[in-house]
């Protein structure tokens, strides 16, 4: 009887771990992906690949629209096209001069 109860308990624990693990690891993966996505979009970086800070730039937005802006780089970030009318940067270490 004790052996059956032990086996049942082990099975329940294994099932609980199996169901809990994908959710928790998925959440961690999403957080890591969000951290990686906090930079500018790849197309915005590519738009300023051969430019210097302050140059005019254009790139295709998420909806296929043409976005015009200025090449700009916050401290320790890649140079990227910052669209006209974009909200002020949250990064307090931003380089000025644009």
C-alpha positions as CSV (number, residue, x, y, z in Angstrom):
1,X,0.0,0.0,0.0
2,X,2.8,2.4,0.9
3,X,4.6,1.5,-2.3
4,X,1.5,2.3,-4.4
5,X,1.1,5.6,-2.6
6,X,4.8,6.4,-3.2
7,X,4.5,5.6,-6.9
8,X,1.3,7.7,-7.2
9,X,3.0,10.6,-5.5
10,X,6.0,10.4,-7.7
11,X,3.8,10.3,-10.8
12,X,1.9,13.3,-9.6
13,X,5.1,15.3,-8.9
14,X,6.5,14.3,-12.3
15,X,3.3,15.5,-14.0
16,X,3.3,18.7,-12.1
17,X,6.9,19.4,-13.0
18,X,6.3,18.6,-16.7
19,X,3.4,21.0,-16.9
20,X,5.1,23.7,-14.9
21,X,8.4,23.6,-16.7
22,X,7.3,24.7,-20.2
23,X,5.4,27.6,-18.8
24,X,8.2,28.9,-16.6
25,X,10.9,28.3,-19.2
26,X,8.7,29.8,-21.9
27,X,8.3,32.9,-19.7
28,X,12.0,33.1,-19.3
29,X,12.5,32.8,-23.0
30,X,10.0,35.6,-23.7
31,X,11.8,37.8,-21.2
32,X,15.1,37.1,-22.8
33,X,13.6,37.8,-26.2
34,X,12.1,41.1,-24.9
35,X,15.5,42.1,-23.5
36,X,17.1,41.4,-26.9
37,X,14.4,43.3,-28.7
38,X,14.8,46.5,-26.7
39,X,17.2,47.8,-29.3
40,X,16.2,49.4,-32.6
41,X,14.8,47.2,-35.3
42,X,17.4,45.6,-37.6
43,X,16.1,47.5,-40.6
44,X,16.6,50.8,-38.8
45,X,20.2,49.8,-38.0
46,X,20.8,48.8,-41.6
47,X,19.4,52.1,-42.8
48,X,22.4,53.8,-41.1
49,X,25.1,51.2,-41.9
50,X,27.1,53.6,-44.1
51,X,26.1,56.9,-42.3
52,X,27.2,59.1,-39.4
53,X,25.1,60.4,-36.6
54,X,22.8,63.2,-37.8
55,X,22.5,61.9,-41.4
56,X,19.0,61.6,-42.9
57,X,17.8,58.1,-43.4
58,X,14.8,56.0,-44.6
59,X,13.6,52.5,-43.8
60,X,10.5,50.4,-44.2
61,X,8.3,50.2,-41.1
62,X,6.4,47.2,-39.7
63,X,3.3,48.0,-41.8
64,X,5.3,48.5,-45.0
65,X,5.3,52.2,-44.8
66,X,8.4,54.3,-45.6
67,X,9.7,56.0,-42.4
68,X,12.1,58.9,-42.6
69,X,14.3,60.0,-39.8
70,X,17.8,60.8,-38.6
71,X,20.7,58.4,-37.8
72,X,21.1,58.5,-34.0
73,X,22.8,56.3,-31.4
74,X,22.2,56.2,-27.7
75,X,25.3,55.5,-25.6
76,X,26.7,52.0,-26.2
77,X,24.0,51.2,-28.9
78,X,24.4,50.9,-32.6
79,X,23.7,53.8,-35.0
80,X,20.1,53.5,-36.2
81,X,17.4,55.4,-38.1
82,X,15.3,57.2,-35.5
83,X,11.9,58.1,-37.2
84,X,10.7,61.7,-37.3
85,X,8.1,62.2,-34.6
86,X,9.4,59.3,-32.5
87,X,8.9,59.8,-28.7
88,X,11.9,61.1,-26.8
89,X,14.4,58.4,-26.0
90,X,14.1,56.8,-22.5
91,X,17.9,56.2,-22.3
92,X,19.3,58.9,-20.1
93,X,22.8,58.2,-21.5
94,X,21.9,59.3,-25.0
95,X,24.4,61.2,-27.0
96,X,23.2,64.7,-27.9
97,X,23.9,66.7,-31.0
98,X,21.0,65.6,-33.3
